[in-house]
Amino acid sequence: MERKVNQIETRIERALDEQVFPGCVVGMVDSSGSRTVLPFGQYTFEPDAPEVREHTVYDIASITKAIPVSSLALQLLEQEKLHLSDRLIQYVPEFNNPDRESVLISHLLTHTLPFRFPLSSMKNQSPEAMLQAIFETPFKNRPGSVFTYSNATSILLGLVIERICGESIDVAADRAFFTPLHMKETTFHPLQILERADIVPTEIDDWRGGVVQGEVHDESAWALPWAAGSAGLFSTVPDLLIFLNMLLNCGTWRGMRFFSEETVRAMSTNQISQIGSCTGLGWELNQQHYMGRCCSDRTIGKTGFTGCMCICDLDKGLGMVLLSNYTYPKRKPDKELINSVRRDIADLIFD
């Protein structure tokens, strides 16, 4: 382990020297719960910026799609309050595009709804206009025919969850996961329960009028007046390692069961091989462009635009988290810079 930690330190120090990000936290956990958490660097590039700590809070962006949003839906499937073959319009009848009769819950959990537009292009529109576009814009292809990663898909899934549970997804997530798992620093509302000084700034954004810190970075999620299914969660490496430890133990943690073994297998089984693509149920699966080459075929994970990643290799019994503010001070045009760091750290941990 000491050699592995030294190698991780060397790789992250190189990333800091190259100003990939001003700081980050790397963590790893095994099925026994044994974990290592390594903080690096500072909040920003300013010389007097605070140093990153183990429990420094980051905006984890699209990791929100898996933790907690898809995970809530998977629990509802287990409870038979939701079915993969259910039509979306059973829960969101206002969805009214030309394919409204054909959109299934399975399409939401595998990102196979081919939306035509990125929601970020509507950041200057009202929430009502944004929802209208999600509900009415025709797809590029028929539902289920092609993998299309989209914030709109996860926003729809969030609406389904809210209408079944009768509560917002932030409240549902606290009840179902964050409170029982003792994830005390994980929240959609960081400035309500945490100090601003505990949260790293995400970007200096002229459109937002300055430093984004403690507010959701994603434009469309920020524009919506409720907790969206696409982004908005803030968390720490120790908290996310608890969630991964639960997955490594086939859905259990400290005697509490959160998922059945069958559901965990579905997360790590390709659901869309018939269209020549690969994704698990509610999680990305076997994506070497950020998971590296050393993990097994049953490796699930999710990245966040802000520079975050969590990965869980269910065969090797190892999980890892990397949180950073890669988007500070300004977002970068190329994902390869952060993906090269992600791959290298994953290869060091899973080798």
C-alpha positions in Angstrom: 0.0 0.0 0.0 2.8 2.4 0.8 4.2 2.0 -2.7 0.8 2.6 -4.2 0.3 5.8 -2.1 3.7 7.1 -3.2 2.8 6.5 -6.8 -0.5 8.3 -6.4 1.2 11.2 -4.7 3.7 11.5 -7.6 1.0 11.5 -10.2 -1.1 14.1 -8.4 1.9 16.3 -7.8 2.5 16.3 -11.5 -1.1 17.3 -12.1 -0.7 20.1 -9.6 2.5 21.3 -11.3 0.7 21.3 -14.7 -2.2 23.2 -13.1 -4.8 20.6 -14.1 -6.5 21.6 -10.8 -5.5 23.5 -7.7 -6.2 20.6 -5.4 -8.0 17.3 -5.1 -8.8 14.5 -2.7 -8.2 10.8 -3.7 -9.7 7.9 -1.7 -9.9 4.2 -1.9 -11.8 1.5 0.0 -12.1 -2.2 0.0 -15.0 -4.5 0.8 -13.9 -4.7 4.5 -14.3 -1.0 4.8 -10.5 -0.3 5.1 -9.9 3.0 3.4 -7.2 5.5 2.6 -7.9 9.2 1.9 -5.3 11.5 0.5 -5.8 15.3 0.2 -3.6 17.4 -2.1 -3.1 21.0 -2.9 -5.2 24.0 -2.2 -8.7 25.4 -2.9 -7.5 27.7 -5.6 -4.2 28.7 -7.3 -3.8 31.8 -5.1 -0.8 31.4 -2.7 -2.8 32.1 0.4 -5.7 29.8 -0.5 -6.8 27.2 2.1 -5.3 23.8 1.9 -7.5 20.9 0.9 -8.4 18.4 3.7 -9.8 14.9 3.8 -13.3 16.3 4.4 -13.2 19.2 2.0 -16.5 19.5 0.2 -16.8 19.4 -3.6 -19.6 19.9 -6.1 -19.8 16.4 -7.6 -21.8 17.5 -10.6 -23.1 14.5 -12.7 -22.2 11.9 -10.1 -25.6 13.1 -8.8 -27.1 11.1 -11.7 -26.0 7.8 -10.0 -25.7 8.9 -6.4 -28.5 9.3 -5.5 -30.9 9.6 -8.5 -30.5 6.3 -10.3 -30.0 4.6 -7.0 -33.4 5.9 -5.7 -35.0 4.5 -8.9 -33.3 1.1 -8.4 -34.7 0.9 -4.9 -38.2 1.7 -6.3 -37.8 -1.1 -8.8 -37.0 -3.5 -6.0 -40.0 -2.3 -4.1 -42.1 -2.9 -7.2 -43.3 0.7 -7.1 -41.7 1.2 -10.5 -41.0 -1.2 -13.4 -38.5 -1.0 -16.3 -41.4 -1.6 -18.7 -43.5 1.2 -17.3 -44.1 4.1 -19.7 -42.8 7.5 -18.7 -46.2 9.1 -19.2 -47.7 7.0 -16.4 -45.7 9.3 -14.0 -45.1 12.4 -16.2 -48.2 12.7 -18.3 -47.2 16.2 -19.5 -44.3 14.6 -21.5 -45.7 15.2 -24.9 -43.1 14.7 -27.7 -44.0 12.6 -30.8 -42.6 9.4 -29.1 -44.4 9.9 -25.8 -46.1 6.4 -26.0 -42.7 4.7 -26.5 -40.5 6.1 -23.7 -39.9 3.5 -21.0 -38.3 3.7 -17.6 -35.6 1.4 -18.9 -34.6 4.2 -21.4 -34.1 6.7 -18.5 -31.9 4.3 -16.6 -29.7 3.5 -19.7 -29.6 7.0 -21.2 -31.1 5.8 -24.5 -33.3 8.8 -25.2 -31.7 10.8 -28.1 -32.4 14.4 -27.1 -31.4 16.9 -29.7 -30.0 19.7 -27.5 -27.8 20.3 -24.5 -29.7 21.9 -21.7 -26.8 24.3 -21.1 -27.9 26.0 -24.3 -31.1 27.1 -22.5 -29.4 28.6 -19.5 -31.0 32.0 -20.2 -34.4 30.5 -20.5 -37.0 30.2 -17.7 -37.5 26.9 -15.9 -40.9 26.6 -17.6 -39.3 27.0 -21.0 -36.6 24.5 -20.1 -39.2 21.9 -19.1 -41.3 22.6 -22.1 -38.3 21.8 -24.3 -37.7 18.6 -22.4 -41.3 17.5 -22.7 -41.9 18.5 -26.4 -38.7 18.5 -28.5 -38.7 15.6 -30.9 -35.9 13.0 -30.5 -33.1 12.5 -33.1 -33.8 8.8 -33.2 -36.4 6.4 -31.8 -36.2 5.7 -28.1 -33.8 2.9 -27.1 -31.9 2.9 -30.4 -28.8 4.8 -29.4 -26.9 5.7 -26.2 -27.2 9.5 -25.7 -25.9 11.0 -22.5 -28.2 13.8 -21.5 -29.1 15.9 -18.5 -32.7 16.0 -19.7 -33.0 12.2 -19.3 -31.9 12.4 -15.6 -34.2 15.4 -14.9 -37.1 13.2 -16.2 -36.0 10.4 -13.9 -35.9 12.8 -11.0 -39.5 13.8 -11.7 -40.6 10.2 -11.8 -39.0 9.5 -8.4 -40.5 12.6 -6.9 -44.0 11.6 -8.0 -43.8 8.1 -6.7 -42.2 9.0 -3.4 -44.3 12.1 -2.8 -41.2 14.1 -1.8 -38.4 15.9 -3.6 -35.3 13.9 -4.5 -33.1 15.7 -1.9 -35.5 14.7 0.9 -35.8 11.1 -0.6 -32.0 10.8 -0.8 -31.5 11.9 2.8 -34.1 9.3 3.9 -33.0 6.4 1.7 -29.2 6.8 1.7 -27.5 9.7 3.3 -28.9 9.5 6.9 -28.7 5.7 7.3 -25.2 5.6 5.7 -24.0 8.4 8.0 -23.1 10.5 4.9 -23.2 13.7 7.0 -21.4 16.0 4.5 -23.5 15.0 1.5 -26.3 17.4 0.5 -28.1 19.3 -2.2 -28.0 22.3 0.1 -24.5 22.8 1.3 -24.8 26.4 2.5 -27.6 25.3 4.9 -25.6 22.8 6.8 -21.9 23.5 6.0 -19.6 26.5 6.3 -18.8 28.2 3.0 -15.1 27.9 3.9 -15.5 24.1 3.9 -16.5 24.1 0.2 -14.1 24.6 -2.7 -15.0 27.2 -5.4 -15.9 25.6 -8.7 -15.4 28.4 -11.2 -15.2 32.1 -11.7 -18.2 32.5 -14.0 -19.0 35.8 -15.6 -22.6 34.7 -16.4 -23.2 34.0 -12.8 -21.5 37.2 -11.7 -18.4 35.9 -10.0 -17.1 32.9 -8.0 -19.4 29.9 -7.9 -18.9 28.4 -4.4 -21.6 26.3 -2.5 -24.1 26.7 -5.4 -24.6 24.0 -8.1 -22.2 24.6 -11.0 -24.3 23.1 -13.7 -26.3 25.8 -15.5 -29.5 24.0 -16.1 -29.6 22.5 -12.6 -28.9 25.9 -11.1 -31.7 27.5 -13.2 -34.3 25.0 -12.0 -36.0 26.0 -8.7 -35.8 22.5 -7.2 -33.2 19.7 -6.7 -32.7 18.4 -10.2 -32.0 14.8 -11.2 -29.0 15.8 -13.3 -26.6 17.6 -10.9 -26.4 19.5 -7.7 -25.1 17.2 -5.0 -22.1 18.2 -2.9 -20.1 15.6 -1.0 -16.7 14.5 0.3 -14.4 11.6 -0.4 -15.1 9.8 2.9 -18.8 10.0 2.4 -18.7 8.6 -1.1 -16.4 5.8 0.0 -19.1 4.7 2.4 -21.6 4.4 -0.5 -19.0 2.4 -2.6 -18.3 0.2 0.4 -22.0 -0.6 0.5 -22.0 -1.6 -3.1 -18.9 -3.8 -2.7 -20.8 -5.7 0.0 -23.6 -6.6 -2.4 -25.8 -3.7 -1.3 -25.4 -4.0 2.5 -23.7 -1.8 5.1 -23.5 -2.4 8.9 -26.3 -4.9 8.7 -28.6 -2.6 6.6 -29.6 -3.7 3.1 -29.9 -1.0 0.5 -29.9 -3.1 -2.7 -30.4 -6.8 -3.4 -27.5 -8.8 -5.0 -29.6 -9.0 -8.2 -29.8 -5.2 -8.4 -26.0 -4.8 -7.9 -25.5 -7.4 -10.7 -27.8 -5.3 -13.0 -25.7 -2.2 -12.2 -22.6 -4.1 -13.5 -24.2 -5.9 -16.5 -24.4 -4.4 -19.9 -28.0 -3.4 -20.6 -27.6 -2.2 -24.2 -25.4 -4.7 -26.0 -28.2 -5.1 -28.6 -27.4 -1.6 -29.9 -23.7 -2.0 -29.8 -23.1 0.1 -26.7 -22.3 -0.5 -23.0 -23.9 0.8 -19.8 -25.1 -0.8 -16.6 -28.5 -0.1 -15.1 -28.2 3.3 -13.6 -24.4 3.4 -13.8 -21.7 3.7 -16.5 -19.9 0.4 -17.1 -16.5 -0.6 -18.2 -15.5 2.9 -19.6 -11.7 2.7 -20.0 -11.4 6.3 -21.1 -11.6 7.3 -17.5 -11.6 4.0 -15.6 -8.3 2.9 -17.0 -7.1 -0.5 -18.2 -6.6 -2.4 -15.0 -10.1 -2.7 -13.7 -12.4 -5.6 -14.5 -15.4 -5.7 -16.8 -17.7 -5.4 -13.8 -16.5 -1.9 -13.0 -19.2 0.7 -12.6 -18.6 4.4 -12.2 -19.6 8.0 -12.9 -17.8 11.2 -13.6 -18.7 14.8 -12.9 -17.9 17.8 -15.2 -16.3 19.7 -12.3 -13.5 17.1 -12.2 -14.9 14.3 -10.1 -15.0 10.5 -10.4 -16.2 7.5 -8.4 -15.5 4.0 -9.5 -16.3 0.6 -8.0 -14.7 -2.6 -9.3 -17.1 -5.3 -8.0 -14.9 -8.2 -9.0 -11.7 -6.9 -7.4 -13.6 -5.6 -4.3 -12.1 -2.1 -4.6 -13.6 1.4 -4.9 -12.1 4.8 -5.5 -13.1 8.4 -5.5 -11.3 11.5 -7.0 -12.8 14.9 -6.3 -11.3 18.1 -7.7 -12.3 21.5 -9.0 -10.9 21.0 -12.5 -13.2 23.8 -13.7 -11.4 26.4 -11.6 -10.8 29.2 -12.4 -12.3 28.6 -15.8 -13.7 25.4 -17.5 -11.3 23.8 -19.9 -12.2 23.0 -23.5 -10.7 19.4 -23.4 -11.8 16.6 -21.1 -8.6 14.6 -22.0 -6.5 16.5 -19.5 -8.7 15.4 -16.5 -9.4 12.0 -18.0 -5.6 11.3 -18.2 -5.4 11.9 -14.5 -8.5 9.8 -13.8 -7.1 6.9 -15.9 -3.7 7.0 -14.3 -5.0 7.1 -10.7 -7.5 4.3 -11.5 -4.7 2.1 -13.0 -2.5 2.7 -9.9 -5.4 1.7 -7.6 -6.8 -1.3 -9.5 -3.5 -2.7 -10.7 
